[in-house]
Amino acid sequence: MFRQFWKSATQSPRTTCKEWDQINECTLDVPSGRIVVAGCTDYFPDAQRVDVLPGFYRARVYYGKPNTLSADGLDGDDHYKFVLWKAVAGPIKILKQRTVSSAG
């Protein structure tokens, strides 16, 4: 089951790495002032829309339990959190890299 949580912040959030398997951060340019929040299997016309001020944002993506996904990627206990705040453009950051176990 794909679960997501979206949050807006006024500044870079504190990072709590223990509860997440992977954390990435990037720049998001939103010239239209509208963001579409959709997963890969969502029907795009029905996806959630979020209105924000136009401009650059930093986006932090938290990944929980991505290793629980089924072979087809549709079932599992994976969950995600997205945090967005107004900021200048910057480089991609990997704040925590997940470890992938290989089946022997």
N, C-alpha and C positions, 0 to 999 in steps of 0.2 A: 504494500500500500504506500503510495507516494503522499507524504505529508510535508507541508511547507508552512512557514511562518514568515511574514513580511513585516518589517519595522522601519520606521523613519527615525533618525536621530539628528541632533544638532551638532554633534562632533564625533570623531572617531571613538567607537565604543571600546571599553576594556575587553581584552581578549581572555576568555576562560577556556584554555586549551584542553583541560582534562576531560570534559564531557563531549568533545567533538573529535572525530577521526581525521578530519582535514579542514583547513581554513585557508581560503584564498581572498585576495583583495584586488580590485581593478578600478579603472575609471569608466564611468558611464556618461556619455554625452547625450543629453535629453533636450534637443532644440525645440521639440514640439510641446514639451511640458506634460507629456503623457507616456506612462510606462505600461506595458502589457506584461502581466505576470502569468506565465503559462508553462506547463510541463510539456515534455515531448509527446505525450499522448492526449493532451487537452485539445478540445475543439476551439480553435483560435477565436472565432467570432463570439464565443461565450466566455472567454478568459477574462479574469479580473483586470480592470483598468485602474491605474492610480494616477491622479493628477498631482504634479509637482511644479515648482517654478522652473522655467527653462534654464538650462545651463549644465555645468559639469558637476558630477557627483562621484563620490567614492562608494563602491559597493563591496561589502564583505559577505562572503558566502560560507556558511558553516555546513559541513556534511556530517551526518550521523548514521552510522551503521551501513555504509554503502556496500560492504562486503556481504550483506545478507540478500542481495538481489538474486533472483532466479536466473537461469541461463538466458532467458529471453528478455531480461531486464524489466519485467512488468510486475513482479511480485517480490516482496521483501519487507523488512522492517526499517528501511532507509527513511530518513527525514532530514529536512533542510531548514535553515534559517537565513534570511536575507536582511541585511541592515544597510541602509542608504543614508548618506549625509552629504550636504552641499560642501564642495571642496574643489580645489584646483586639480587639473589633470596630473596624474603621477604614474609611476611604473606599476606593473603587475607585481604583487607580493605573494609569496607562499609563506603564510604564517605557521602552518603546520602541515606536513606531508604525511599522508596515510601510508601505512605499510600494507602491502598486498601479499597474502600468503599464497603460495603455489601448491596445488594438489600434486602429490607425489605419484 
